[in-house]
């Protein structure tokens, strides 16, 4: 894989969107992946890119492929929700294949509902007019079974990072918003989010571009956007 111009400090949203759109130049539809550790800002950036590009782009979050709580309990993964084996990676691979092959019909995309604490079907849609599909998730660039298959379908995969202290604040706030008290929120981050992040960081060098949303232009207010999720 040829990788050039990998680091993009303080990126400009309009510039990133223009670059992302170029991925569609020689193909009817392209997939852009955003990988990175928990709390780096992947979903916020993905949504911002799609909103900036309008009806020519669509959003496909990996979080829709969380296993249900019932399946996590069956597999003994309840305490490791969000870890690599807690996702239906093969379902994700199949949906990436469909969005590239079936360009003439609506394709429905699942998401994760933080209020329900469960995945939900068909929250998003990829319409025929969408030429760029922006997908995001922790493990998109991991050199592991299933994730390697997903990576093949991406025209490019960018690594989104943020300083560790910034991610820690965001992750604790996410758990507090989900109903945990501060002690349990910090324990969850330490025993689950942090190990997940360490695994994801091993995939950094497989990505085509490395960027941080810290210091991005005012049209992309990361902390405000995160607080609304």
Beta strands, then each sheet from edge to edge (+ up, - down):
strand 1: 7-8
strand 2: 30-35
strand 3: 57-61
strand 4: 107-113
strand 5: 118-126
strand 6: 132-136
strand 7: 156-161
strand 8: 209-212
sheet 1: 1+ 8+ 7+ 2+ 6+ 3+
sheet 2: 4+ 5-
end
